[in-house]
Amino acid sequence: MQLERALSIKQAALRPDHPDVAATLGSLGTVLRDQGDLAGARQYLERTLAIDEVARGRNHPDVGRTLGSIGAVLHDQGDLAGARQCLERALAILQASLGPDHPNVGRTLGSLGAVLHDQGDLAGARTVLERALAIREARLGADHPDTVRSRKNLASVVAELDKR
């Protein structure tokens, strides 16, 4: 894999804790998650997080994005409590560093809404997903695939609430 080669080159040329190494580790983690290797993805993403927290600071947007990715992996692994914790921390960092209406905030809210839904907190999921949809509509447009996904996820939660 080209990313593994890039990682080897970067680790040889730079310090193992260099932010560029962390970026490549994060990319590898994302690819592994997409391929279904959740344990491998988590390992790379946790390494990314450790490097970025030291190199960039605990409240850097890259830390928030990596926490969001780890939260998604934990959700995929069925660790809903761990996923929620990561996503809530990611949300706080991203809101503070990028602003409350940034698309990355919308993405993190969408992920958090999915976790809340799976935890059975439909009212909480609805609130979070409504905010995610509003951000995505305003920033990405009504027809963007992420906006459409948010609308679908919110509709699913509202339908479940209506059945109660």
C-alpha positions, -999 to 999 in steps of 0.1 A, spaced: 0 0 0 13 34 -9 4 50 24 25 24 43 54 33 20 49 70 27 48 63 64 81 44 63 97 73 43 83 99 67 94 80 98 129 77 84 132 113 73 114 129 103 109 122 139 84 94 147 63 120 166 63 145 138 29 159 128 34 148 91 39 112 104 6 117 124 -12 128 93 -1 97 74 -10 75 103 -45 91 103 -49 85 66 -39 48 71 -65 46 99 -92 59 77 -84 35 49 -83 6 73 -117 15 87 -131 17 51 -117 -18 45 -133 -31 77 -101 -35 98 -114 -17 128 -87 -29 152 -60 -17 128 -78 16 122 -81 22 159 -44 15 165 -33 40 138 -58 66 149 -49 64 185 -12 68 175 -22 99 155 -41 113 185 -11 108 208 13 126 185 -11 155 177 -20 161 213 17 166 221 28 183 189 -3 205 183 -20 207 217 -50 190 232 -75 215 217 -62 217 181 -87 210 153 -66 181 141 -71 165 175 -108 171 172 -110 155 138 -90 125 150 -112 121 180 -142 121 156 -126 93 136 -118 73 167 -154 78 178 -166 64 145 -144 33 148 -156 28 184 -192 31 172 -185 5 144 -170 -18 171 -201 -14 193 -185 6 220 -212 32 222 -201 48 255 -165 52 242 -178 65 209 -200 91 227 -171 102 249 -148 107 219 -174 125 198 -184 148 226 -148 158 232 -143 162 194 -174 184 192 -162 207 220 -128 211 204 -141 217 169 -168 242 180 -142 261 200 -115 261 173 -136 262 141 -168 278 152 -203 264 159 -214 262 122 -183 247 106 -190 216 83 -167 195 106 -190 204 135 -219 192 114 -202 159 106 -194 153 143 -229 161 153 -242 136 127 -219 109 142 -229 118 177 -266 117 167 -261 81 153 -245 71 186 -273 86 207 -298 69 184 -281 35 190 -281 42 227 -318 47 226 -317 84 233 -340 94 205 -348 129 219 -311 136 222 -304 122 188 -332 144 173 -318 176 188 -282 168 177 -293 157 142 -315 188 137 -284 210 144 -263 188 121 -289 193 93 -291 230 98 -253 234 96 -251 212 65 -279 229 47 -264 264 54 -228 255 47 -230 227 20 -264 233 4 -297 214 4 -286 188 -23 -251 180 -9 -248 142 -2 -239 150 35 -270 172 38 -292 145 23 -278 119 47 -285 142 76 -320 147 65 -325 109 61 -310 102 96 -332 128 112 -363 115 94 -356 81 108 -353 93 143 -385 114 140 -404 84 126 -393 63 156 -403 91 180 -437 93 163 -443 56 169 -440 61 207 
